[in-house]
Amino acid sequence: MLEFPRWKYITILLVVVLSVLYALPNLYPSDPSVQVTPNRGFAIDAALNQRIDATLKKAGVTAKSLDKDKDSLLVRMPSFEAQTKANDALREGLGEDYTIALNLASTVPDWMGKVGAKPMVQGLDLQGGVHFVLQVDQKAALDKRVDAYAEDARVTMRDKRVKYESVERRANNSIVVTLPADQDVDKARVALSGGNAAAGVAASALSYQVDGNRIIITLPQSELSKISGDAIEQNITTLRNRVNELGVAEPIIQRQGDDRVVVQLPGVQDTAAAKRLIGATATLEFRSVVDGNAQDALASGNVPPEARIYYLREKGLDGKPVPVLLSKRVLASGDQMVTASTGTDRNGSPAVDITLNAAAGQRMFDFTSANVGKLMSVVYIERIPQVTMVDGKEVRSTKVSEEALAPTRIAGVFGKNFQTTGLEKTEAENLAKLLRAGSLAAPMDFVEERVVGPSLGAENVARGTKAVMYSFLFALAFFLVYYRMFGLLTCVALLLNLLMVVAVMSLFGATMTLPGFAGLALSIGMSVDANVLINERIREELRAGMPPQAAIATGYDKASGTIFDSNMTALLAGVALFAFGTGPLKGFAITMIVGILTSVFTAVTVSRGIATLIYGGRRKLKSLAI
């Protein structure tokens, strides 16, 4: 007897409703828009809206709407051509008071967003975006690490009460410690090796040679190579964290060769904004204030040997930068931070709550314990890549900004948990994001950049959709002609399979790429194969003289095992592609895996349920339209 449990019908109905709900947002295309973000000291208000309206009217373009999105204003445009014109006009009209960037604004209704329904994420080849190749400055990474070793040597000598005349770094990445003539050189060497081991440097990593009253610390080539390799890996990790913090969906960040990193950001249309997003190195350094008059030291050139001149972020009453003397010793830096979050200080002003690692926290505790009442300052460092035009040619350079926040008096003893203030709300949020992502171990330079325009991505979408639809229509035509009524059942199952693939990929945020369309076409083929097995098995049972209803039940039962076996091998291949592949291979694998799972469900369960609904209640059924 041909039977099908009611709970399975309920399950199928629920799957259909959910598939429609979560596939529906893909019918709402995003609006091309221009994002306007105010810089320091400016705000989003009615006056800004009027300036934007006047600027766009002068440029001959009309915006669909102006919507406030958090701390930015989205100017929605009717087309990509209008978006380009509006972008150029607003850059010129608003000047440097506001940051202008291209964007895509969602048009999905709010009620869909509340239940988690969102459009399918598209990759770089479909949505457009930017492609960068960056070169890591390995020399800067070596300089930073060797300078840290030299500073650790100075601190160790002071902590161990060993007198020394100087600690200098040589061009060959060695460190020379010069001692007074009456100092015990062996005692100093033991103190240095013990201090470096405590700082986390393996004893075998550094070599200590005694030459008269000097100790020469050298790094073997293996350690130098390790520093360079670690710098690249840390930069890749930092870039991934930073891009994830800033909400770019499915970026591709991978190593290329010995010193290069490839970055692809789908959906990002503005190259300058993307460069600021991935290339800026923002970090903090905590330094103590050195006693002395910074103005006199700057004028005379007599800067204390343990100090360096920085300039305060806030200018003086005369509008000129205010110098300050800060110690060369860094108490804590951005790469020693565990986490950072935005908050407020006791006065309600924006602040960044920072947690250091154990070593930096102990160093901060030791310093504040001995210096309560003294001044300490925070140095905000930002390395910004920029492009300038010289004689009609693009010249790439890097602007390094080092600004000290106003010194604050150490009111009490603190360790790894504390706050830094003196920033505006937007700056505090951006700084917390960058600090959470980590600071770059070495600066990077852009050596290649390409922009994939949204029009090219739209062409890829159109061609990919056409390829999938043709393969789908060919399959439908074959089934309708060859299997008649059961061909119609198969067509319904294939339609639901396609709907489920789109819904699942949209629900879980999987990325659809051009290879993903190939995976989608393959999953349709796998679904066709499963339905062919079922239909042919039913026909064989009918030829053997079995009654129609029994032939349907037997055909589904006997074909199901074969379908599961064949699809399991394809599923394992898809899992292997996803686990070991990168980039386009992963996009193909994801679509293939989802398509295989849904095709098994629709072929074995959905089509059987429909067949039972049509033929299960007929007691005098003599033949089948198959």
Secondary structure, DSSP 4 states (H G I P E B T S, - for coil): -----HHHHHHHHHHHHHHHHHHGGGGSPPEEEEEEEE-TT---SHHHHHHHHHHHHHHT---SEEEEETTEEEEE-SSHHHHHHHHHHHHHHHGGGEEEEEEEE----HHHHHTT--PPEE-HHHH-EEEEEEEE-HHHHHHHHHHHHHHHHHHHHHHTT---SEEEE-TTS-EEEE--TTS-HHHHHHHHHHHHHHTT--GGGSEEEEETTEEEEE--HHHHHHHHHHHHHHHHHHHHHHHHHTT-SS-EEEEETTTEEEEEEET---HHHHHHHHH-EEEEEEEEBPSS-HHHHHHH----TTEEEEEESS--TTSSPPEEEEESS-SEEGGGEEEEEEEE-TTS-EEEEEEE-HHHHHHHHHHHHH-TTSEEEEEEEEEEEEEEEETTEEEEEEEEEEEEPPPEE--S---SEEEEE---HHHHHHHHHHHHH---SS-EEEEEEEEE-HHHHHHHHHHHHHHHHHHHHHHHHHHHHHHHHHHHHHHHHHHHHHHHHHHHHHHTTPEE-HHHHHHHHHHHHHHHHHHHHHHHHHHHHHHTT--HHHHHHHHHHHHHHHHHHHHHHHHHHHHHHHHH--THHHHHHHHHHHHHHHHHHIIIIIHHHHHHHHHTT-TT------
